[in-house]
Amino acid sequence: MTDVNVGAMFVAHLTSPEAGVRAAEGVILVIPLGATEQHGPHLPLSTDSDIASAVSRRAAAERTDLLIAPAVAYGASGEHAGFAGTLSIGQAALELLVVELCRSATDTFSRIVLVNGHGGNVEALRRAVALLRSESRDVRLFSPGYGGDPHAGRTETSIQLALRPDRVRTELAEPGDRRPLAELLPLLRAGGVRAASPNGILGDPTGSSAEEGAGLLTIATTALLEDLRRWWPQDHEEGPR
């Protein structure tokens, strides 16, 4: 899989009649969701949104029935309060945003998949999807899981190196709190990331590589494509474009 967008379609690039034609063809609307939040001294605030958008693009490069919506670049990032540049709308606002966005989208598109790149969004997105599905709207949630360290460590740094190495300040990469997430959770819930890690990193970005990041992106994209086939098995499988 590559990150080349040959033939990939973006709903914002279409006219209204063109969007209607794609909807009548049974296209699946893909909505990437991320955050604008600190990722240590070496990664951009856009990291989560960059990853969600990249996985969406790569999936659309493999299937002709995916149409990508503009990314939602604000999320529930309250745990990163106190770090400059973090822009959080909180869980309640995110839940409401997604519910209203999908209600509007289902006026046109019968199937929607939310591709989430930020762990702090998950609870709000699950509630939103549960409500939407109770309204008989066919909305699904995909959150890629790679293992590795939780935040701004080797995992996310490697992925960003594969996507936009020019945005990674490798000379500023340094270890943060390297304890397992299960051990950190009580501290994070009580005082946010700053209470556990003054530099905002949960993990160790040293040793990251673009090659490792490319492999992680492939894992995430493959998982999304498998979920799409599982969720809508009546669809015929599309080959690469």
Disulfide bonds with the S-S distance in Angstrom:
none
